[in-house]
Amino acid sequence: MDGGDSTEGEGSGKIHLPIAELSKLTEYRNSASTIFAPHSSSIEKRDSSNANSVSPSRQAIRAPEKKLTLFALHLAVLEKVATGMGALGFIWATVVLLGGFAITLDKTDFWFITIILLIEGFRIFSRSHELEWQHQATWSITDAGINSFGALRSSSHFIIKAVKAVFCPISSVRLTSQQNREIAENAHNAKTGSSEHHKLRTRTWISSDVPLLPYAPWVFLSRNISRLLYWLQVTSATACVVLSLMKIIRCNFGDVAKGDTDKRNREFALLIFYSLALAEAVTFLLEKTYWEWKITFKKLLDSVNKELELGPSGMVSIKRFFYDAYSKCVNGSIFDGLKMDMVSFAMELLGSDSQDEQLIGVGILKQFALNERYSDDTLQKIGISLSVMERLVEMLNWKDLQEEEIRKSAAEILSKLAGEKQNSLRVAGIPGAMESISSLLYANRINIGAADEISDKRIIADKGTYDFWTFNHLGLLILKKLARDHDNCGKIGNTRGLLPKIIDFTHAGERLLKEDNATTSQIFTVKRSLQVVKMLASTTGATGKQLRKEISEIVFTISYIREILHHGKKHPLLQELGIEILTSLALEQDATERIGGTGGILKELFNIFFNEEIPECDNHVRIAAGEALAMLAQESKSNCYRILKLEITEKLIEALTCRLLRVNAARILRNLCTYTGAEAFYRLRVVTAAVPTVLKAIMSAENKLQEVMVGLAAHTFKYMTPEESSNIFEETGITEAELARMLIQILQNYKYPPIKIPRIRRFTIELAIWMMRDKKTNIQIFNSLGLKEELEGVMETTTDLESFNIFSGTVGLSRHSITIHTLVETALQLLAEG
């Protein structure tokens, strides 16, 4: 675009963009290049900025889960010390006491030792399995798993229910179990907002709901065993402390006869055993006390959850992560748990077959990917794990109502991944990725057949309250970010049925565009789909050519944009996007004819271009409309005649004095003069009224405005006789000699034309040729000013840049029919004739 550096105004009925997105849009408008000049790919610039957005000197943020892994290590140290002393005590008792002194032991000591061994044996056995039960308890019960002394109050109710369940008839127990399951299902349905649909039964049991025994199944559910084992261990350790202290304090180890060699070491052996038993039990209770202090009183899990910003539901993830770290420290090296982090933990859960595990894993990854503090590290880890990305892409195809949250989270993660070039290439490179992304798009209007309409209604009926809008937004957002890369655009275009889906979302309709209370989500969907189409249509090279062909051949594309132009006064951003799509499509000759042949398109564009009621903050829409009209008139004789039939030539001439419109108005007029035949000569004679304005602009303007005015002058003078042109020069107070001097100055100033004004030397030579043909005296003027030397310099410095009318990125399109060398030779020949 030319000019149009104003920011997007926001008012009632307009799209409200996030601040970050609005700033990006403003930046794009300020730096955007016109299609009439070559420009480096803005896509590459955005990608490079994304790649370098993370400063290498940025301090690494300490992961809050390190507190949990360190806590797990401390617990593991105490646990292994207690287990080691318990094992030593067990060996001492069995080998030394019961083996060596079994016959000579006092009856009291014998039973004390036996009871302590039984208690400790049961405690060690239950401890070895407690973590297994604790793991199972964390899957679906948010308040289970972390057993504490504070749970004693709720445990009393559990014990009462357990006793009742044991003595109740089996039928009553089954009824209670069934009621509990129904309550759980209703709670789940209420949470997901789908209470009308019963949860589908799976082929496998949820481990926390497994009845371990056929009788009293509620009591022996696996999710309740962990709590039971916990309290049995605490009770066992307490009993061991009491029994050991009783014997150590009293020191009544039986009578030892004088000189009895079998009994002389019994007292020391018993004292060592009771001391080991006491130390082991005290260490275990110290571990539990430390556990309770950190968990219950210091609220360690809540603190970490708050720092990670996982929300209330994140406690399940935090508990599961802690138990995994603790298990690794206990079962392996005490340092194994220190190697764990939440992202790797979530990535492991993502590959599970359990829906609960998948939900926990994808939930953690989503929160971390969306969190500014952890986003970079999280996306980097996901990006280098092909299996994780493949799993996320696979989840996009899950359309079951129960899997809605998993699918949504996977889409959000992929939308963040696609925001960086390297990761977007990896996502698009996964086989079937585009088809999976396409499955996120649900068209609410079906325009291509009754069969599709029936199919769409069936989907909606089956899905019930499925959140279609959110998935539409996410699908379009992923496509928008992927489309920043040239290769990805080709893959989007080659995905069967994807382009028609995207185009369908650009349909806004009169009611939606005019309503003041139109839902934000609907407008946002239209905006995002237009953005995707715009990016695809502006793709460069052979890929872009093919995409523009396919987009323009979809019969709804242009008509949908026409509706936005006609009814979208309240949504200037949508109008601008639609206009820019037309501008890009007009790079192809067939698409240009389709657009011009669609009734009302040219008229609507001119209505926007000349509309002075548009607020100043939305002037960028008028600029875009002018550029689109100039493109549609470029090398299109039929469109030029259509424009002439609208009888707006005089308005275009008036627009040459408007600072906002004059550049594109000059382009449109030049195209009308260039590409219409002789039969339009008399209809275009009116453009001679613009010559004074054009001459003054040539003498005073610079850069782009000077270029377009010089180009227009070379064609407007041909509609005048020599006498009329002389009169024009007299009226404006500008002589032919002054104009010739300015043309020489232009050639001197632009020996190497900048990319923003690549045609300025061509247009200058064209105007000089006309002046020399108009009057012989002008040849003498140009000879005296040194035009010949300047033209010879042009021959030596000509580049391919000056050979094209329009550009797609850095690729030149629509080569000029007359080369600049031919123009120079013509001018030199005229100079020689003078």
N, C-alpha and C positions, 0 to 999 in steps of 0.2 A: 504494500500500500504506500501511497505517497502522503506524507503527513500523517494526520490522525494520531497524534500522540496523547490525546486525552484519555483519561482513565474511564472505566466503565461506571456509569451512574447507576445507582440502585434506587428504585422507587417502588411504589405499590404495584403489584402485579408483575414485577420483574424477578428474575432469578437471583436468589441470594447465594453468593459463592463464599466459601471459606476464605479467610483473609489470605492464607498462603496461596490458594489457587488464583485469587483475584490479582495478587501481586505478580504471579507468574504470567497471567494473561496480559497485564499492563506492560511488563517487560517485553513480552513477545511483540506487542503492537509497536513499541518504540523501536525495536530492532528489526522489524519485519522488512523484507525487500520485496519490491514489485516484481511481478512475473515478466516485466519487460526488460529486466536486467538480470545478469547471472548473479548467483549468490551461493555461498557455501551452505551446505545442508544444516539447517537449524537443528535437525535431529541429532547430528553428530555433536553439536555444541552442547545440547542438553545432556547427551549421554556423557560427554567428557566432564561436565560439571558435576554430574551425579557420581562419576567414578572418583572424583577428587574431593567430594564433599566431606570426607572424613580426614581430618588433618592428622599427619603422622605424629605430631607432637602432642596430640590430645591424650590426656591422662586416662588410663584404663579405670573403669568403674569397678569397684570391688563387689563381687557377687555376694548378695546377702545369704545365699544358701551355704556359704562357707561356715557360717555359724553352726549350721546343722551338722555338717560333716565333722567339724571339730568336736562338737558335743557327742556325736556318735563315737568318735575315737576315745574320748574320755570314758564314756560308758563301757566301751569294749575293753579298755585297760582294767577297770574294776571287775568286769565280768570274767575276764580271763584269769585275773589274780584269784578271785573267789573260786572259779572252777578248778584252778591248779591246786589250791589248798584243799578243796573238797576231795579231789582225786588222791592227793597225798594222804589225807586222813582216812579215806576208804581203804587204801592199800595198807596203811599202818594198822588199821583195825583188823582187817582180814588176815594179814600175814603175821603181825606181831601179837596182837591181843587174842583174837579168836583162834588163831593158829597155834600160838605159843603158850597162851595162858588160859585157853578155853576151860580147862578142867579146874584150874586153881582160882578162877575169877569168882569174886563174890557174886551172889545171886543178883543183887541190886545192880552191880556194874554190868553184869552180863545183859540184863534186860535194858538198861540205859543205852549201852552200846548198840544193841540190836535195834532199838527204837530209833536212835539217832541215824544209824545206817539206813534204815528203811525210809525215814523221813528225807534224808539227804539224797538217797537214791531216787525217790519219787520226785524231789525238787529238781534234780539235775535232768532227769528224763523229761519232766514237763517243761523245763527251761529250754531244752534243745528243740522242742516243738512249738514253743509259744510264738516265736516270730512267724512261723508258717501260718498259724491261725490269725495272728495280727495282720499279716499281709492280706489274707482273704477278707478280713473284716473291713478293710479300707476301701473296698471297691464300690459299695453302694450305700454304706451307712456313714454319713458325714460326721457323726459324733462318736464313732467307734474307733478302736485301734489304739488310741493313747489312753491306756488304763491308768487310773490315778486313785489316790486315797480320797480325792474329792468326789469320786464316783460312788462312794460307799452309800450315800443317801439314795441314789437311784438303784443301787444294787439290791437294797432291801426289797424293793418291789419285784425285782427280777427273781429273787429267791422265793418269795411268796408264790409268785406265778408258777415257778418251777415245781414247787411242792404240790400245788393244786393240780398241775398238769399230770404229775406222776400218778395221782390217785383218781383222776377223772376217767370216766369211760372213754374208750377209744373214739367213739362217735363224736363226743364233745370236743375232744382234742382236734379231730379232723375239722370240725366246724370252726373252731378257733383259728386253726391254721389257714383255712379258706378265707375267713373274714380278714385276717391280717394281710393275706395276699391281695384281696380286693381293695383294702384300704391303701396299701402301697401303690397299687396300680392307679387308683383314683388320684393319689397325691402326685404321681408322676405325670399323669395326663393333665392335671391342673397346672402343673409347672410348665409344661410344654405348650399349654394353650390348646390342647386337642382332646378334651375330655369326652368328646363324642365318639372317638375311635378307640377301641380296645387295643391294648398292646399285643402285638403278634407274638405267638409262642415260638421260641427258638428250638432247635434240635438238641441243644445242650443245656445243662443246668448252670445257673449262676451259683458259684461256689458258696457264697454267703447264705444261700437259701436251701442248701442241701440238708435234708433230715438224715442224720447219721444212724439213727435207730428207728425201727418200725413203730415203736411205741413212744408216746410223748415226743413227737418230732419237734415241736416248738422249742422244747427244752434243749434238745441236742442239735439245734442248728449250728452250723460251723461258725457263724458270726458271733455266737454266744460263748463258744468254747474258750476263746482268748481271754475273756474277762474271768472265767472260772479258773483257768490255769494260773492267771496272775495272782488271784487271792489265795489259791492253794499254796503257791510258792512263798508268799509273804507269811502265811500262817505257819508253814513248815520251818522257815528260817527263824521265826520268833520262837517256836517250840524248841528248836535246836539251841538257841541262845539260853533259854530258861533251863533246860536240862543240863547243859554244859556248865552254866554258872552254879547250879545247885551242887554238882559234884566237885567243882574246883573250890568253891567257898568252904564246903564242909570237909573236904579231903578225907572222907570215910571210904577208903579203898579196901576195907577188910583187915583182919589181923594178919600180921606177917610173923611167923614163928622164927625164933632166933636160930640162925644157922641153916634155915631152909633156903637152899640155893635156887629152887624153882620159883620162889615168890619174892626174892630180894629185889628184882628190877620191875616188879609189877606196878608199884606205886608211880615210878617215873614214866613207865610206858602209858599208864592210864592218864597221867597228867598231860603228857604230850598229845594224846588223842583228843582229850576234852579241849585243850587249848587250840588244836587245829580246827576242831569242829566249831568252837566259838569264833575264831578268827574268820573262818569261811562264812559263817552265818552273818557276822557283823559286817564283813565286806559287802556281802550281797545286799543287806539292808541299807548300807551306806550308798550303794549304787542306786537303790530304789529311792532313797531320800534325795539324792542328787538329781535323779530323774524328776521327782515331784517338784523339787525346788525350781528347776529350770522350766518345766512344762507348765505347772499349775500356778506357781507364784510369780515367776519372772516372765511368763507368757512368751516363751521363746518362739513357738510355732506361730503365734499371732503376730509377733514382731516381724519375723521373716516374711510372712504372708503380706503384711502391710508394706514392707519395703519393696517387695516384688510387685505390689499392686495387682494381685490376682483376684481380689474381691472375696466375698464370703464363700463362694464355691471353690476357691483355691485351697481351702484347708484340706480337702481330700487329697489334692495333689501334693501338698506339703507333707502330710502324714505319710503318704506312700513313698515319697522320696526319702524321708528320714528313715523309714523302716528298711528300705533297700540299702542305704548307706550303712546303717547299723548292722544289718545282716552280713554285709561284706566284711565289716571290721571284725565281727564275732567269728564268722565261719572261715575266714582267710586271715591274711595279714591285717593287723590293726590299721595299716596305712591304705588298705584297698579302698575304703570309703572316701578318702580324701580326693581320689581321682574322679569322683562323680560331680556332675553339674546338672542343673535343671534342664538345659537344652538337650544334652545327650540323653538324659533320662526320658524326656518327652519323645525324642526321636525313636528310642527303643520301643516305647509303648505304642507308637504310631503303627508299627508293623504287627501288632498283636491281632489275634482273631476275636478278642473280646471287645464288644461295643463300648463297655465302660472304660476299658483301658485306652481304646482309640479316642474316646471323648476327652479323657484326662490329658493324653499326649497332645492332641491337636489344640486343646484349650490353652495349654501352657505355651506352645509355640505361637499361637495367635497373640496372646497377651504380650509376649516378649517381642514379637515382630512389630507390633503396633506401638510399643513403648519406646520413646526416643532414646532413653538411656541404654537400652539393651538391644535396640533394633539392628544396629550394624553388625555386632558380633553374632547375633542369632541368624540373620540372613546369610552371613558368610558361612556359618556352619551348615546351614541347610543347603546353600548353593553348591557346596563341594560334595554333597552326599546325593548321588544320583538316585539311589534307592528311595530316599525320603521324598525327593521331588516326584518320582514316579508314583509313589503312594499318594501324595497329595493330589496329583492329577487324576489318579484312579478314583479318589473320593468325590471328585466333581460329578461323576456319573451316578452316585448313590441318590436315588430319588424317593426312597422310602421315608415316610413321615417320621419314623423313629430316628432316622439318620440325618434329619434336617440340620441340626446344630453342628454335627461333624462336617457336613458338606459346606455349610456357610463359613465355618472357621477355616477350612481348607482353601476356600475361594479367597478369603481375606488374606491369608498368608501368601498365596500365589500372586495376589494383586500387589503386595509389597515386594515380592521377589522380582516381578516383572518390571519394577521401577528402575532397576539397574541393568545396564546393557548386557553385561556378561551373564547375569542370571536369566535375563529375558531370552537370550539365545539358547541357554540350556533348557529352559522350560519349553520353548517352541520346538526344540530338537527331540523331545520325548515323543516316541511314536504314539499317535492318537491324541496328542495334547490338544490340538485345535478342535477335534471332534468333541472332546470332553468339555472344553470351554464353551463350545456351541450348545452343549446340553444345558447350560445355565440359562439360556435365553428362552423365555416363554412369551410368545407373541399373544397379546390379548385380542388382537383383531386378525382374522384370517381372511385374506383377500383373494386367495388363489384356488378356491374350490370347496364344494360342500363337504367332500370327504375329509379334508383337513379340518374343517370347522367342527365336524362331529368328533374327530379325534381329539381336538383341543378341548372340547367340552368334557370328554370322557376323562382326560387328564385332570381337569379341574375338579370334577366330581370325585375322582379317586383320592385326590390329595387333600380335599377338605380345606383347611385353613392354611395351606402351604404358603409361605411368604414369597410369592412370585416376584414382587417388586425388588426386594433385596437381591435376589439372585440375578435379576436382569441388570441391576446397577453394577454388581460385582463382575458379571460376565463382560459387560461393555467396558468397565474400567480395566480389566485385564487386557482386553483387545486393544484398548487405547494405548496402554503402555507398551504392549508388544509391537504395535504399529510404528513405534519410533524407529525401529530397525528396518532397513530396506528388505532384507531377506525374509523377515517375519511377515511383512506385507504380502509377499508372494505366497507364503503358506496360508495366510488368511484367505486370499483370493482363490486358492486351489482347494480349499475345504468345501466339500459339497454342501450346498444349502446354507452356508454361513452368510454370504453377502445378502441374499434376500431377507434373511432374518434381521440383519443390521438395518437394512433399508426400511423394513417394516416399522421399526421403532422410531423412525424419523417422521412418521405420520402424526401430526398434532391435531388437525381438524379445527374448524371454526369455533366450536363450542369451548374447547380446551384453551385456545389462544385468547379468546375474548373474555372468559370468565375471570372475575377478580379473585374468586375463591378457589381457583384451580389448585389441585394438590401439588405440593413442591416435588414430590417423587415423580409424578408424571412429566412435569416440565423438565426435571433433571434428567430423566431417561431420554427425552427427545434431544436435549442438549448434548448428552454424552454420545448418543448414536451419531449425531451430526459431526461431532468431533472425530469420531472414528472414520466416518466416510470421508471427511476432509483430508485426513492424514493418508488414507489409502489413495484418494484421487490425486494427491500432490506427490506421490512417489515418483522417483526419477527412473530413467532408463527404460528397458524393454518391459520390466515388471510393471512400472507405472502405466505404460501404454496399454498393456493388457488389462490392468485393473480399471482404467478409465473406460475402456471399451465395455467391460462387463457391467460396470456400474451404470453407464448410460443406457445399456440395452435392457436393464430392468425397467419395466414399463411404469413403475410407480415412482421412480426416483425424482424425476423432474416435476411431476404433478404434486408430489408431497412438498417439495420446496416452494412451488408456486403458492400453495395454501399458506405456508409460513410467511411469504412475502406479502400476501394480500391481507391476512388477518393478524399478523404478528406485531402490530404496532407497540403493544405492551411488552414485547420481548425482543428488543433490538439485538441482543446477543445471538438469539436463534436466527434472526434475519441475516446477521453478518456471516454466521457459519454457513447458512444455506447459499448465500451469494458467493462465498469463497469456494464452495464446492462447484458451483456453476463455472467459476473462473478457471478452476483446475481442469474440469471436464472439457472446457473449450480449447484445451491444447490439442484435442483430436478433432479433425475436420468433421467426421461423422457425428460426433457428439455436439459440435457447434450447430450443425443443421437441425439436430433433434431439439436442442434447446430453443433455437429461434423459431422452429416450427410448432412448438407447444404454445397454444394460445394464451396470451396474457403475460408471458414471461418478460418480454422486452418492455411492455407497458408498465408492469409492476416495478421493474428495475428503474425506469425513468421516473416513476412516481416517487420512489425513495430518493433518487439522485437530486431531484428538484425540490423536495419537500423541506421548506424552510421552518416548518413547525417542529421538526425533530430537535430535541434539546441539544445544546452545544456539547454536552458530555457524550452524546451518542452520534457525533458527527462521523465517527469511524465507519458507521453503516453506510452513509452517503458516499464516502470515499471508496468503500468496497464495491458499491453498486456501479460507480463510474468506471472502475477498473474492469469489472465484469463486462460492461457494455463495450468498452474498448476492445476487449478480447473477442467478444462475439462478433464484432464488426471487422475484425482482423481477417483479411483474405476471404471474406464471405460476401459475395455479391448479393446473395438472397437476403441475408440479414441486413445489409446496408439498405436495400430497397424496403424491407419491412420497417426499418427505422425512419426512412423518408416518409412512409405512409402515415406515421404517427404525427407528422407535422410539428416536430419539436426543434427544427434547425435554428429558428430564431432564439429559442430558449438556450440552446447550446452556445450561440454567439454571445448572449448576455452573460452566460456562466463564465466566459473567458475573463470577465472582470472580477469574479468572485475568487478570493484567495483559496477557499476550500476546494472549489470545483474546477479551477481553470486548467490544471494539468490534464485531468482525464477528459474534460470537455474538448481540449485541443486534440487529444488523441482520437476521440470519436470523430470529430470533424475531419481530421486528416484521413482517416480510414474511409469516410463517406466520399471524400474527393478522390481517393486513390482507387477504390475498388468498384465504383459504379461506372456504368458505360456512358457512351455519348448521349444516350436517350435521357439521362438525368442531368444533362448540362444546364438546362434552363431552370430546373428545380433547385440546383445548387448555386446559381449565380448570387443568391442571397448571401453566401458566405463572404462575398467581397466587403460586406459591411464590417467584417471582423478585422480587416487588414490594418486599420489604424491601431487597434488594440494590440495586434500581433507585432507591428513594427516597434511600438513603444516598449513592449516586453523584451524584444530582441536586444534593444539598445540598453536596457537597464537591468534585466534579470541575469541570473547566473544558474549554472548547473542544470538541474532537470527541467525547470521551467523554460530556460533559454533553449534547451534542446528541442522540446516539443513545439515551441513557438517557431523556431527556425524550420522545423519539419513541416508545420502547417503552412507557413508562408510560401514555401516552394510550390505548394499545390493550390493555394487560394489565388495567387497571381495569374494563373492560367485562365481564370474566368473573367479577366479584365483585358481590355484593349490597351495599347500603349498610352493612349490619351488618358484613359481612366486611371492607369497606374501613376501617371505624372501628376494628375490632380490629387491623388491620395497622398503622394509624397509632399505636395505643397500644403495640404490640409494639416498634416501632422507636424510640419516644420522639420522634417528629416529629409535630407538629400540622399541621392543614390550614392554619392561619394562617401557620406558618413556611414551608410549601411555597408558599403563595400569594405571600408576601413574596419568596421566591427567584425565582418566575416574573416578578414585576414587576421585580426587579433584572436578570434576564436581558434583558428588553425594553429596559431603560434602558442596559445595557452594550453592546447590539448594535443600536443605531439604524441602523447601516449594516453588515449582516452581512458578515464577511470571506469570501473565496471558499472557504476550507477548511471552513467550517460554514455553507453557504448556507441550510439548512432550520431553523436553531435557533429563529427567531421563529415559523415555521409550527407546529412541534411544541409550542412553549410555549403558543400560542393554543389548539391542540387540547386540551392537558391542562387549561388553564383552563376551557374549555367543558365538559369532562367533570366537573370539580370543581363547577361551578355547577349542572349538571344533577343531580349526585349529592346535593347538599345545598343547601337554600335559604340556609342560614347563610353558605355560602361566597360567595354573591353580595354579601352585605353586607360581607364581608371585602375582596373585590376592589374594591368601591365606595370603601371607606375608604382603600384603598391607592392609589387613583388609576388604576385599570386603564383607565377610559374615556379619559383623556388619553393614556395610552400607546398605546392602540389607534388613536386618531385620528392620532397621530404615525406609526404603522405605515402607515396609509392614504396618508400624504403621502410616505413614503420607500420604498414598495414598488418593487422592481426585478424585471426579468424573470428575474434570477438565482434568485429564490425560487420560481419556477414549475416547476422541473424536478427529477426524481428523480435522474437520472444525466446525465453529460456526456461528450462525445467531444471532447477538447481544450477549446476555448471554445464549442463548439456544444452547446446543451441538447437532451437526448433524453428521451422519456417524461415528458411534461407531466403535472403533478398534475391529477387529475379535478376537484378542488375548488380554486378559486383562493383566494389568501390574502385577497382582498377579501371573498369570501363568508364565510370564517371570521371575519373581523373583524366583519362585519354580524351574524352569528349571535351572537357574543360580546356585542356592543353591545345586541342585542335581549334577551339574558338579563339583562344588567345593568339594563336599563330595567324588566324585569318584577319585579326585586327591590325 
